[in-house]
């Protein structure tokens, strides 16, 4: 095994995600700050930094992403599909409600968008925006269903072309 003896992660998710995806320290990608990627901001993995997905894809592997991205989304080239993944199913922001798949705003949460104070969202009280994607398409038909169940079902779809879950034969 490998003994990890240095600081390889940061106290926030985006810097650590960027480091894992690129194999570089987060300060090398510019994503080292506590408030790196807030809703509506433009940071992301620089276009010249290759991700694990891009490296695997160049080696002939299929690459799929399911779950939280949160390392750039202000343009499609910063999203998983623009950074080497063949498919993406999940959310791009830092957090969403796991039933209505919305980014929280104001009611009972830190108010990220002051203009939303007192405004009722079509996605429910306290919801600022919907954030759940199947590649480039918002997935609204599962609104109200538990997200982890949707991840499981999608994972089955992604893996089905690659064989069965049976144990390998000896």
N, C-alpha and C positions, 0 to 999 in steps of 0.2 A: 503494500500500500504506500500511499504518499502521505507524508506528514506535513500538514499546513501550519506554518509557524508565523505567518505575517497577516496583516489585516487585508482580507480579500473582499470584504463586504462593507457597505455603508449603512447608516441607520435608517435610510429611506429606500423604498423599493426601486425607483427608476435608476439610481446610480448602480445598484447591484445588478439589476437586470441588464443594463448596458454592458457591464463588465463581463457577465456570463455570456451574453450573446456575441460579444466581439473578442473576448479573450484579452482585453486591455483594461488597465486601471481606468476607473470612471473619469478621473481628471484628464485622461488622454482623449476622451470623447466630448468633454465639456459638460458632462452630466453629473458632476460631483456635488451639487448644491442641495441643501435641505428642501428648497422649494423649486426644484428643477423643472417639473412639468405640471403646472397648474392648469385647470380647464381654460381653454381659449388661448394658450400660449404656443409658441412655435418651436421650442427645442426638440431635438431628436438625435438619433445616432447619425453622425455626419455621413453624407453620401459616399465618401471615399473609404469609410470603415466597413469592412466586410463582416457579416454575421456568420455564426455557425451554420445557419441554414444555407447561406450562399456558398459556403465552403463544401458542405455535404452535397448540395445540388450539383455543383461542378464535378463532384466525384461520382455522380450518377445515382445518388440516393433520392428517394421521395422525401419531401419535407412538409410537415403539417403542424399547424399551431392551433391549440384549443385552450381558451382561457383568457387571462388578463395580459395585455400587451404593455401599455404605459411607458413606452420609450420612443414616443413620437407619433403624431397623427395629424399635423397641420396640413399635410399634403399626402396623397396616396403613396408616394415614393418612400415615406417614413413608416408606413404601416407594414404589418407582416408580409403582405403580398408584394410590397415594394422592396423588402429586405430579404428575399430569397425563399419565402415559404410558398409552396404550391397551393395551399389552402389555409384559410383562417376562419375560425368560428369562436367568437367571444366578444370581449369589449376592449376598447382602446384607451379609456380613461383610467384613472387611478383606483376608482371604486364605483360599484353600482349596487343597487338593491338586488338581491338574488331572486326576487319574485317579479318585480315590475321592471327590472333592468334599466333603471334610471339613475342618473347622477343627482345626488341630494342637493337641495338648495333651501336655505333659510329656516324652514320649520323644524326645530329640534336639532339643527346641525349648524356648523359654521356657515355663515351666509356668503357664498362664493360670488354671487351676483346680486348686488344691492338693488338693482332695478327689479328683481323678482320678489322683493318683500311685499307681501299681501296679494301677490298674483297667484291665481289657481292654475296649475299646469293641467293639460289634458291627460297627463300620465299620473295624476293624483297629487294630493297635498305634499308640498316639499320637494317635488321632482322638478329639476331644472331642464333636463334633456334626456332623451332616450339614447342608450348606447349599447347595442348588441347587434353583431354583424355575422353574416355568413358570406365571407369574402367581401364584395363591395355592396351587398344588399342588406339593409336593416331587417332584422328578424322580429317582426311585430306579432306574428300569429301565435306565438307562445307566451304572450304577455300574461303574467300572473302565475305561470308554472315555475317550479323550482329549477333554477339554472343548472345545478349539478346533475339533475336527471337529464337535462338537454345535452350536457357535455357527454355523459355516458352513452346516450343514444347516438350522438354524432361520432364519437370515437368508434363505436361498432361499425358505422358506415364507412369511416376512413380505413379501418383495418380489414374489412371484409374482402377486398380484392387480394390481400396478401396471404390468405390461407386460413387455417382453422386455429382454434385455441387449444387443440389437443396437444398433449405432451409429445415432444419429438421421439421418433422411434430410435431404438438403439442399433 
